[in-house]
Amino acid sequence: MVASALYGVLIGIAFGLFTRIAPQPTGSVTFWGFFAVQLGWGAVTCWRRTGLPWATTAIAIGATMSTCLAVLAATGRVFPDLSRGLWVPVGIGFALGPLFLLVESRANRAKWRQWAQYMERKNVWDILTARHIPQLRDGGA
């Protein structure tokens, strides 16, 4: 749990550095591009190791949103300074990820608990490299 919180803090710091301090749009393309790759890999890893459909979809949505935000930044529309029309799909994407994780936590409680217990021993590096996703297919972590 501490690793997840620290990961969130690091994302917040990186967001400020890459989207506000770094030259634009290069900083935003780099920031969102990194997360597009990380989350894309995470979605594949999640499906292979856990078979949890809602969690995998939530991660894939994050990868898709990050890709879209990188492309938008490359075309001069840098998040969070988007036009009102672009905020609708971005807002929906941001809402769907957590919603699907909530659904997963209810639909597959036993595996979700195993994942939470597995995460207790993980650090930020494990999250960055997708080693925080346990092997839950065929018997468990």
Sequence and secondary structure as in RCSB ss.txt:
>XXXX:A:sequence
MVASALYGVLIGIAFGLFTRIAPQPTGSVTFWGFFAVQLGWGAVTCWRRTGLPWATTAIAIGATMSTCLAVLAAT
GRVFPDLSRGLWVPVGIGFALGPLFLLVESRANRAKWRQWAQYMERKNVWDILTARHIPQLRDGGA
>XXXX:A:secstr
 HHHHHHHHHHHHHHHIIIIIS TTHHHHHHHHHHHHHHHHHHHHHHHHH  HHHHHHHHHHHHHHHHHHHHHHT
T  TTS  HHHHHHHHHHHHHHHHHHHHHHHHTHHHHHHHHHHHTT  HHHHHTTTTS   GGG  
